[in-house]
Amino acid sequence: MAADSEQLVDEILVMDCQSGRSEAMDMLVARWQKRLWRYACRLTGNSEAAWEVTQESWIGIIRGLRRLSDPARFQPWAYRIVTNKARDWIGRNVKRREMQSEQVPADCAHEDGPTHETSADLEAILARLPARSRTVLTLYYLEEFPLAEIAKILRVPKGTVKSRLHTARAEFKKLWSTSSETPRAHTPAESKGETR
């Protein structure tokens, strides 16, 4: 019920933004800023980069919001924009990203938001994964999108998402099992069902 009311508020704010109400845009940004930043932080593994990605994403969101035909699609649409901006940032900063891959983006794990908290160990392993795997695991396990929504965000078929998720789980499991600092706990693949 709470999720439905949150969805309704977002839809109304999007429609108000499309009508030109600037205070509605301020409210929309306030509601989504932390969530989108946290997602960008997990994808880039860098809190500074996450701010850059989030700001670029908001520029894209603000410019494109009038063309969003279904206000109910705001969340996956916004995540797709952040995903693309993060992918662009990673592409521009591959060498810096490789040097930072061992750093734990700890400040990404402790932001308030609708998703559950993750441990620093989990964040460290995610940071070491290839961008494609990190993205699909983050969307599925941490942002809790169903497979069909991830397919829309990434603009790939649902079967491709399943394949990427399978590969990402295997990569995660390998890093998890070889990490000497990580106490044994349930991996995302063990703690969540295969499909939604």
C-alpha positions in Angstrom: 0.0 0.0 0.0 2.8 2.4 0.9 4.6 1.7 -2.4 1.3 2.5 -4.3 0.9 5.8 -2.5 4.6 6.7 -3.2 4.0 5.8 -6.9 0.9 8.0 -7.0 2.8 11.0 -5.5 5.6 10.5 -8.1 3.0 10.4 -10.9 1.4 13.6 -9.7 4.7 15.4 -9.3 5.7 14.3 -12.8 2.4 15.6 -14.3 2.9 18.9 -12.4 6.5 19.2 -13.7 5.2 18.6 -17.2 2.7 21.5 -16.6 5.6 23.8 -15.7 5.3 23.9 -11.9 8.9 24.5 -10.7 8.1 23.6 -7.1 7.0 20.2 -8.3 10.4 19.7 -9.8 12.0 20.7 -6.5 9.9 18.1 -4.7 10.7 15.4 -7.3 14.4 16.1 -7.0 14.2 16.0 -3.2 12.4 12.6 -3.3 14.8 11.0 -5.8 18.2 12.6 -5.3 19.6 10.2 -2.7 18.3 7.1 -4.4 19.7 8.1 -7.8 23.0 9.2 -6.2 23.3 5.9 -4.3 22.7 3.9 -7.5 25.3 6.0 -9.4 27.7 5.5 -6.5 27.4 1.8 -6.7 27.8 1.8 -10.5 30.9 4.0 -10.5 32.4 3.0 -7.2 33.2 6.6 -6.5 31.1 9.1 -4.5 32.5 12.1 -6.3 31.7 10.6 -9.7 28.3 9.7 -8.4 27.5 13.3 -7.8 28.7 14.2 -11.3 26.6 11.4 -12.8 23.6 12.3 -10.8 23.8 16.0 -11.8 24.2 15.0 -15.5 21.2 12.7 -15.1 19.0 15.4 -13.6 19.8 17.6 -16.6 18.7 14.8 -18.8 15.6 14.1 -16.7 14.6 17.8 -16.6 15.1 18.2 -20.4 13.2 15.0 -21.2 10.4 15.0 -18.7 7.9 16.7 -20.9 8.3 13.8 -23.4 7.7 11.1 -20.8 4.3 9.9 -22.0 3.5 7.7 -19.0 4.2 9.4 -15.6 4.0 5.9 -14.0 7.2 5.0 -15.9 9.3 7.8 -14.2 11.3 5.4 -11.9 12.6 3.0 -14.6 13.1 5.9 -17.0 15.2 7.9 -14.4 17.2 4.8 -13.6 17.9 4.2 -17.3 19.2 7.8 -17.6 21.5 7.3 -14.6 22.6 3.9 -15.9 23.6 5.5 -19.2 25.3 8.5 -17.6 27.3 6.1 -15.3 28.2 4.0 -18.3 29.5 7.1 -20.0 31.5 8.1 -17.0 33.0 4.6 -16.6 34.0 4.7 -20.3 35.7 8.0 -19.9 37.5 7.0 -16.7 38.4 3.3 -17.2 42.0 3.7 -16.0 40.9 5.6 -12.8 38.1 3.1 -12.3 40.6 0.2 -12.4 42.9 1.9 -9.9 39.9 2.5 -7.5 38.4 -1.0 -7.9 39.8 -2.2 -4.6 38.4 0.8 -2.7 35.1 0.3 -0.9 32.5 2.9 -1.7 31.4 2.8 1.9 29.4 6.0 1.7 27.2 4.4 -0.9 26.2 1.6 1.5 24.9 3.8 4.3 22.6 6.4 2.6 19.0 6.4 3.7 16.7 5.0 1.1 14.1 2.4 0.3 16.5 -0.4 -0.2 18.1 -2.4 2.5 21.5 -1.6 3.9 24.4 -3.6 2.5 27.7 -4.5 4.2 31.0 -2.9 3.3 32.2 -6.4 2.2 29.3 -6.6 -0.3 30.1 -3.1 -1.6 33.8 -4.0 -2.0 33.0 -7.1 -4.1 30.5 -5.2 -6.2 33.1 -2.5 -6.9 35.4 -5.2 -8.3 32.9 -6.6 -10.8 32.7 -5.5 -14.4 30.3 -2.6 -14.9 27.7 -4.8 -16.7 27.5 -7.3 -13.8 27.6 -4.6 -11.2 24.6 -2.8 -12.9 22.4 -5.9 -13.2 23.1 -7.1 -9.6 22.5 -3.6 -8.2 19.2 -3.2 -10.1 18.0 -6.6 -9.1 19.2 -7.1 -5.5 19.7 -3.6 -4.1 17.2 -1.5 -6.0 14.8 -4.5 -6.1 13.5 -4.1 -9.7 11.8 -7.2 -11.3 13.5 -8.6 -14.4 11.0 -7.1 -16.8 11.7 -3.6 -15.4 15.5 -4.2 -15.6 15.0 -5.2 -19.2 13.3 -1.8 -19.9 15.9 0.2 -18.0 18.8 -1.5 -19.9 16.8 -1.7 -23.1 17.6 -5.4 -23.6 15.3 -8.4 -23.8 14.3 -10.1 -20.5 16.2 -13.2 -21.5 19.4 -11.1 -21.8 18.8 -9.8 -18.3 18.5 -13.4 -17.0 21.7 -14.3 -18.8 23.6 -11.3 -17.5 22.2 -11.9 -14.0 23.4 -15.6 -14.1 26.8 -14.5 -15.2 27.0 -11.7 -12.6 26.0 -14.1 -9.9 28.8 -16.5 -10.9 31.3 -13.6 -10.9 30.1 -12.4 -7.6 30.2 -15.8 -6.0 33.8 -16.4 -7.3 35.0 -13.1 -5.8 33.0 -13.7 -2.6 34.5 -17.2 -2.0 38.0 -16.0 -2.7 37.8 -13.0 -0.5 39.7 -13.7 2.7 38.3 -10.7 4.5 34.7 -11.6 3.9 33.0 -13.8 6.6 30.8 -16.5 5.0 27.2 -15.4 4.7 24.5 -15.8 2.0 25.4 -14.5 -1.4 22.7 -12.6 -3.3 22.1 -15.6 -5.5 21.5 -17.8 -2.4 19.3 -15.3 -0.6 16.9 -14.5 -3.4 14.9 -16.6 -5.9 16.0 -17.0 -9.5 13.1 -15.0 -11.1 10.4 -12.6 -10.1 
